[in-house]
Amino acid sequence: MRKAILHLKKADPVMRAIIERVGAYRIQHREPNFETLVRSIVYQQLSGKVAFVILGRLVAMLPDGKVTPESILKLTPARMRKAGLSKQKTAYIRDLARRTKKGPVEV
C-alpha cells in the first residue's frame, strides 16, 4: 500500500495534495459476520461521523452491546428508529436478522 501511495504522490499533483491534506488510506479488515453487515447497512450513504453516532446508539440499546440477530429482533422497529436509523435501514437490518437467525447467509 505504501508503494502505491508514493506512486500516486509522485505521479499526480492533485492526488499528492489530497494525500498530504487527509492522510494516506488505511485499510481495515472486518470479519464477514452479522455485526459487520449491520455496520455496513448503517454506514451506507451517511457521513462516517453520523453513522458512528447512530451505530453507537443502536449498540447501546442491545443487551450487553452484542449485535446479534436475536438482540436486534428483540428491539421494536420504533426503538431502532429512535437510534436514528431510517425506516428502510431498520427494515433491512431486521430482515437480515431474521435470515441470519435461520442459518448462515450466503453472499
CYANA upper distance limits for C-alpha pairs under 8 A (distance plus 0.5 A):
  1 MET  CA      5 ILE  CA      6.80
  2 ARG  CA      6 LEU  CA      6.70
  3 LYS  CA      7 HIS  CA      6.69
  4 ALA  CA      8 LEU  CA      6.72
  5 ILE  CA      9 LYS  CA      6.70
  5 ILE  CA     24 ALA  CA      7.49
  6 LEU  CA     10 LYS  CA      6.67
  7 HIS  CA     11 ALA  CA      6.43
  8 LEU  CA     12 ASP  CA      6.22
  8 LEU  CA     15 MET  CA      6.83
  8 LEU  CA     16 ARG  CA      7.14
  9 LYS  CA     13 PRO  CA      7.03
  9 LYS  CA     15 MET  CA      6.49
  9 LYS  CA     16 ARG  CA      4.57
  9 LYS  CA     17 ALA  CA      8.35
  9 LYS  CA     19 ILE  CA      7.87
 10 LYS  CA     16 ARG  CA      7.58
 12 ASP  CA     16 ARG  CA      6.61
 13 PRO  CA     17 ALA  CA      6.71
 14 VAL  CA     18 ILE  CA      6.86
 15 MET  CA     19 ILE  CA      6.50
 16 ARG  CA     20 GLU  CA      6.57
 17 ALA  CA     21 ARG  CA      6.59
 18 ILE  CA     22 VAL  CA      6.53
 18 ILE  CA     23 GLY  CA      8.12
 19 ILE  CA     23 GLY  CA      5.37
 19 ILE  CA     24 ALA  CA      6.05
 20 GLU  CA     24 ALA  CA      8.10
 30 ARG  CA     36 THR  CA      7.17
 31 GLU  CA     36 THR  CA      7.29
 32 PRO  CA     36 THR  CA      6.46
 32 PRO  CA     37 LEU  CA      7.52
 33 ASN  CA     37 LEU  CA      6.87
 34 PHE  CA     38 VAL  CA      6.75
 34 PHE  CA     67 VAL  CA      8.07
 34 PHE  CA     68 THR  CA      7.25
 34 PHE  CA     69 PRO  CA      7.89
 34 PHE  CA     97 ALA  CA      8.31
 34 PHE  CA    100 THR  CA      7.86
 35 GLU  CA     39 ARG  CA      6.65
 35 GLU  CA     67 VAL  CA      6.01
 35 GLU  CA     68 THR  CA      7.26
 36 THR  CA     40 SER  CA      6.65
 37 LEU  CA     41 ILE  CA      6.79
 38 VAL  CA     42 VAL  CA      6.76
 38 VAL  CA     93 ILE  CA      6.67
 39 ARG  CA     43 TYR  CA      6.66
 39 ARG  CA     55 LEU  CA      7.56
 40 SER  CA     44 GLN  CA      6.71
 41 ILE  CA     89 LYS  CA      7.12
 41 ILE  CA     92 TYR  CA      8.17
 41 ILE  CA     93 ILE  CA      7.75
 42 VAL  CA     46 LEU  CA      8.41
 42 VAL  CA     51 ALA  CA      6.60
 42 VAL  CA     54 ILE  CA      8.01
 42 VAL  CA     55 LEU  CA      7.11
 42 VAL  CA     85 LEU  CA      7.75
 42 VAL  CA     89 LYS  CA      7.39
 43 TYR  CA     47 SER  CA      7.92
 43 TYR  CA     48 GLY  CA      7.28
 43 TYR  CA     51 ALA  CA      5.58
 43 TYR  CA     52 PHE  CA      8.19
 46 LEU  CA     50 VAL  CA      6.92
 46 LEU  CA     51 ALA  CA      6.40
 47 SER  CA     51 ALA  CA      6.68
 48 GLY  CA     52 PHE  CA      6.45
 49 LYS  CA     53 VAL  CA      6.91
 50 VAL  CA     54 ILE  CA      6.81
 51 ALA  CA     55 LEU  CA      6.46
 52 PHE  CA     56 GLY  CA      6.54
 53 VAL  CA     57 ARG  CA      6.74
 54 ILE  CA     58 LEU  CA      6.75
 54 ILE  CA     83 ALA  CA      6.26
 54 ILE  CA     84 GLY  CA      6.03
 54 ILE  CA     85 LEU  CA      7.39
 55 LEU  CA     59 VAL  CA      6.60
 55 LEU  CA     83 ALA  CA      8.27
 56 GLY  CA     60 ALA  CA      6.58
 57 ARG  CA     61 MET  CA      6.99
 57 ARG  CA     83 ALA  CA      5.71
 57 ARG  CA     84 GLY  CA      8.38
 58 LEU  CA     62 LEU  CA      7.34
 58 LEU  CA     80 MET  CA      7.20
 58 LEU  CA     83 ALA  CA      5.97
 59 VAL  CA     65 GLY  CA      5.53
 59 VAL  CA     66 LYS  CA      7.43
 59 VAL  CA     67 VAL  CA      7.17
 60 ALA  CA     65 GLY  CA      6.21
 61 MET  CA     65 GLY  CA      7.67
 62 LEU  CA     66 LYS  CA      6.72
 62 LEU  CA     67 VAL  CA      7.51
 62 LEU  CA     71 SER  CA      6.53
 62 LEU  CA     72 ILE  CA      7.72
 62 LEU  CA     75 LEU  CA      8.40
 63 PRO  CA     71 SER  CA      7.33
 66 LYS  CA     71 SER  CA      7.66
 67 VAL  CA     71 SER  CA      6.90
 67 VAL  CA     72 ILE  CA      7.30
 68 THR  CA     72 ILE  CA      6.67
 68 THR  CA     97 ALA  CA      7.99
 69 PRO  CA     73 LEU  CA      6.68
 69 PRO  CA     94 ARG  CA      8.46
 69 PRO  CA     96 LEU  CA      8.22
 69 PRO  CA     97 ALA  CA      4.71
 69 PRO  CA     98 ARG  CA      7.25
 69 PRO  CA    100 THR  CA      7.03
 69 PRO  CA    101 LYS  CA      6.30
 70 GLU  CA     74 LYS  CA      6.90
 70 GLU  CA     97 ALA  CA      7.70
 70 GLU  CA    101 LYS  CA      7.67
 71 SER  CA     75 LEU  CA      7.50
 72 ILE  CA     93 ILE  CA      8.45
 72 ILE  CA     94 ARG  CA      7.34
 72 ILE  CA     97 ALA  CA      7.25
 73 LEU  CA     94 ARG  CA      6.97
 73 LEU  CA     97 ALA  CA      7.28
 73 LEU  CA     98 ARG  CA      8.09
 75 LEU  CA     79 ARG  CA      6.69
 75 LEU  CA     80 MET  CA      7.12
 76 THR  CA     80 MET  CA      6.93
 77 PRO  CA     81 ARG  CA      6.67
 77 PRO  CA     87 LYS  CA      8.50
 77 PRO  CA     90 THR  CA      6.90
 77 PRO  CA     91 ALA  CA      8.28
 78 ALA  CA     82 LYS  CA      6.88
 79 ARG  CA     83 ALA  CA      7.29
 80 MET  CA     84 GLY  CA      7.60
 80 MET  CA     85 LEU  CA      6.72
 80 MET  CA     90 THR  CA      6.98
 81 ARG  CA     85 LEU  CA      5.31
 81 ARG  CA     86 SER  CA      6.69
 81 ARG  CA     87 LYS  CA      7.23
 81 ARG  CA     90 THR  CA      7.41
 85 LEU  CA     89 LYS  CA      6.53
 85 LEU  CA     90 THR  CA      6.49
 86 SER  CA     90 THR  CA      6.59
 87 LYS  CA     91 ALA  CA      6.78
 88 GLN  CA     92 TYR  CA      6.71
 89 LYS  CA     93 ILE  CA      6.57
 90 THR  CA     94 ARG  CA      6.61
 91 ALA  CA     95 ASP  CA      6.52
 92 TYR  CA     96 LEU  CA      6.60
 93 ILE  CA     97 ALA  CA      6.63
 94 ARG  CA     98 ARG  CA      6.74
 95 ASP  CA     99 ARG  CA      6.69
 96 LEU  CA    100 THR  CA      6.38
 97 ALA  CA    101 LYS  CA      6.41
 98 ARG  CA    102 LYS  CA      7.20
 99 ARG  CA    103 GLY  CA      7.39
 99 ARG  CA    104 PRO  CA      8.46
 99 ARG  CA    105 VAL  CA      7.42
100 THR  CA    104 PRO  CA      6.07
100 THR  CA    105 VAL  CA      6.24
